[in-house]
């Protein structure tokens, strides 16, 4: 089975993402996803980028093929 993750923000910065840095050897697929919007989220005094359903919006990112082991590390 092929597993892909939709990556945006810090996940696509391969220079700093040690868990997925092997993806540079793989094909990265740029995509737009309909009906999703990025939002800043504050949780437990931490700010991060989240994504929510939002009609009429598009969000860009990349698809990265990952192994089950890599998914567990994330």
RAZI-V81828 format. One record per helix or strand of 2 or more residues. SS is the DSSP state (A for helix, B for strand). FROM is the first residue (numbers start at 1). TO is the last residue. Records with the same first field share a line. If there is no record, write none. Layout:
# RAZI-V81828
SS: FROM-TO + FROM-TO
This chain:
# RAZI-V81828
B: 3-7 + 28-43 + 46-66
A: 9-12 + 21-25 + 68-73
